[in-house]
Amino acid sequence: MGYRSKTKESTVETLLLKNYDRYYRLAYSYVRNSHDAADIVQNSAYKAIKNSSRLKREDYAATWLYRIVLNEIFTFCGQKKTEALDAVPKEPEAVDVYEDIDLKRALETLSAEDKMIVELKYFEEWKLEEIAELMQENINTVKSRLYRSIRKLRLNLDV
């Protein structure tokens, strides 16, 4: 580990501190539990700092970090399902980026990936190009999934 690894680690740490609230909101939107969301962000931070030397380009650090957080979320959600802990009552909402309970319910009908696209686009104000890069998908695929998700949300909200 030389100077470059230390600068990568420093870049990762800076981004983690700067965007902690965003990572937390993203995790919370999936798990609906403040302790679990905090654990996800902490695990993500640990993995990111530990593996910062693997980051190829520092200018992609923000996307790389989001990918780590999303992988942690999906891993956590998969473990919860296999452990059958879905029956555990969720804690009352503390901090949430959504205000409309109908919208929350409609978002839950989307697949995890489609929900992520909608959240990153409209709640985190990401550009479609950034989302496509994060998901490692073609921009047209992301656009199609976004528009299909919006149609599904509209149908669910009209009922």
Salt bridges, closest charged atoms under 4 A:
ASP36 OD2 - LYS80 NZ 3.94
ASP59 OD2 - ARG57 NH2 2.64
GLU72 OE2 - LYS47 NZ 2.35
GLU93 OE1 - LYS104 NZ 2.12
ASP96 OD2 - ARG32 NH1 3.62
ASP96 OD2 - LYS104 NZ 3.10
ASP102 OD1 - ARG105 NH1 3.96
GLU108 OE2 - ARG32 NH2 3.69
GLU108 OE2 - LYS115 NZ 3.06
ASP114 OD1 - ARG145 NE 2.87
GLU124 OE1 - ARG22 NE 3.42
GLU124 OE2 - ARG25 NH2 3.39
GLU137 OE2 - ARG145 NH1 2.75
